[in-house]
Amino acid sequence: MSSSSPDPLRALLQSSLNWQDAHVNFDGATADLPAELRGARVPGILWSPWQLLEHMRRVQNDIVDFCVNSAYEEKVFPDDYWPPSIEPPSATAWDESIAAFRADLAKAQEIAADASIDLSAKIPHGTGQTYARELVLIVDHTAYHVGQLVMLRRALGAWTAS
């Protein structure tokens, strides 16, 4: 995939995938959360930080896979999109999930930048979705849950606004 992006729409989509102009981005929301709080719950909030992180990773991975994999198989909601445990399953799971999210984010940015992909074209194996729609879906979904993660971190006393 080409990394040049002279088209303003492509440039906007590519940068929007990791925007932090008006709010914190994914990296800011997940940075420096103490390990002992990654599986913590707060009364009135349905998810732990781990659940939100892993949900964002799973959804983004699914959307990227849908965009590039002609043999894509639809996942089952909610089971395939939310982790079964409120806590990370291992000491390394948090960092591994962040790394996987970033790798898929880079793939999404490559899709946005790839001039050989018509962003307004319907994805051949889809049901009418376009590449642009799927990229905007990643932006919207991530921003929504990043906001939730920041609010949860505030409720846990684990947020320092910079």
C-alpha positions in Angstrom: 0.0 0.0 0.0 1.2 3.5 -0.8 2.0 5.7 2.1 1.7 9.0 0.1 -1.6 10.8 0.7 -2.1 13.8 -1.5 -5.9 13.5 -1.4 -7.3 15.8 1.4 -10.0 13.2 2.3 -7.3 10.4 2.6 -5.1 12.7 4.7 -8.1 13.6 7.0 -9.1 9.9 7.5 -5.5 8.9 8.0 -4.9 11.5 10.7 -8.3 11.2 12.3 -7.7 7.6 13.1 -5.3 8.8 15.8 -6.5 12.4 16.4 -5.9 14.2 19.6 -6.7 17.8 18.5 -9.8 18.2 20.6 -9.3 15.4 23.1 -6.9 12.7 24.3 -6.2 9.9 21.9 -5.9 6.1 22.5 -2.3 6.3 23.6 -3.0 9.0 26.1 -6.0 7.2 27.6 -4.2 3.9 28.0 -0.8 5.3 29.2 0.5 4.7 32.7 -2.5 3.0 34.2 -1.3 1.0 37.2 -1.5 -2.7 36.8 -3.7 -3.1 39.9 -6.4 -0.9 38.4 -6.6 -2.5 34.9 -9.3 -4.9 36.1 -11.0 -2.5 38.6 -14.7 -1.7 38.5 -16.5 1.4 39.7 -20.1 1.2 40.9 -22.4 2.4 38.1 -19.9 1.8 35.4 -20.3 -1.5 33.5 -16.7 -2.1 32.4 -13.2 -2.3 33.7 -10.3 -0.5 31.9 -9.2 -3.9 30.6 -12.6 -4.6 29.1 -12.7 -1.2 27.4 -9.2 -1.6 26.0 -9.7 -5.1 24.8 -13.1 -4.2 23.3 -11.6 -1.3 21.3 -8.8 -3.7 20.1 -11.3 -6.4 19.0 -13.6 -4.1 17.2 -10.8 -2.3 15.4 -9.2 -5.6 14.4 -12.6 -6.8 13.1 -13.2 -3.7 11.0 -9.7 -3.8 9.5 -10.1 -7.5 8.8 -13.4 -6.8 7.1 -11.8 -4.2 4.9 -8.9 -6.4 3.7 -9.9 -10.0 3.9 -12.1 -11.4 1.2 -12.7 -14.5 3.3 -13.9 -12.4 6.3 -16.2 -14.2 8.6 -18.7 -12.1 10.6 -18.2 -12.3 14.4 -20.8 -12.9 17.0 -21.9 -9.9 19.1 -21.3 -9.4 22.0 -19.3 -12.6 22.7 -16.5 -11.9 20.1 -16.3 -8.2 20.9 -15.9 -8.2 24.7 -13.4 -10.1 26.8 -14.9 -12.7 29.2 -12.9 -11.4 32.2 -12.9 -8.0 33.8 -9.2 -8.4 34.5 -6.3 -9.0 32.0 -5.6 -12.7 31.8 -1.9 -12.3 32.3 0.7 -9.7 33.4 1.6 -9.0 29.7 -2.0 -8.9 28.3 -2.5 -5.1 28.7 0.7 -4.3 26.8 0.0 -6.9 24.2 -3.5 -5.6 23.6 -2.1 -2.0 23.2 0.5 -3.2 20.7 -2.1 -5.1 18.7 -4.4 -2.1 18.7 -1.5 0.1 17.4 -0.6 -2.5 14.7 -4.2 -2.5 13.4 -4.4 1.3 13.7 -1.4 1.4 11.4 -3.2 -0.9 8.9 -6.2 1.3 9.0 -4.1 4.3 8.3 -2.5 2.4 5.4 -6.0 1.7 3.9 -6.8 5.4 4.2 -3.5 6.4 2.4 -3.7 3.7 -0.3 -4.5 5.5 -3.5 -5.3 2.2 -5.2 -8.4 1.8 -2.9 -11.4 3.9 -3.9 -12.6 5.0 -0.5 -16.2 5.5 -1.8 -16.3 2.0 -3.3 -18.4 -0.7 -1.7 -16.3 -3.5 -0.1 -16.7 -6.4 -2.5 -17.6 -9.0 0.2 -19.7 -6.6 2.2 -23.4 -5.7 2.2 -23.0 -2.1 1.0 -20.3 -0.8 3.4 -17.6 1.5 1.9 -14.0 1.7 2.9 -14.6 5.3 4.0 -17.5 4.3 6.2 -15.5 1.6 7.9 -12.6 4.0 8.6 -15.0 6.6 10.0 -16.6 3.8 12.1 -13.1 3.1 13.6 -12.6 6.8 14.4 -16.1 7.1 16.0 -16.0 3.9 18.0 -12.5 4.5 19.3 -13.3 8.1 20.3 -16.4 7.0 22.1 -14.6 4.3 24.2 -11.5 6.4 24.8 -13.8 9.0 26.4 -15.3 6.2 28.6 -11.9 5.0 29.6 -10.8 8.6 30.6 -14.0 8.9 32.7 -13.4 5.5 34.3 -9.8 6.5 35.1 -11.0 9.7 36.7 -13.5 7.7 38.8 -10.6 5.4 39.8 -8.4 8.3 40.8 -6.0 7.3 38.0 -6.2 10.3 35.7 -3.9 13.2 35.5 -4.9 15.7 32.9 -1.9 17.3 31.1 
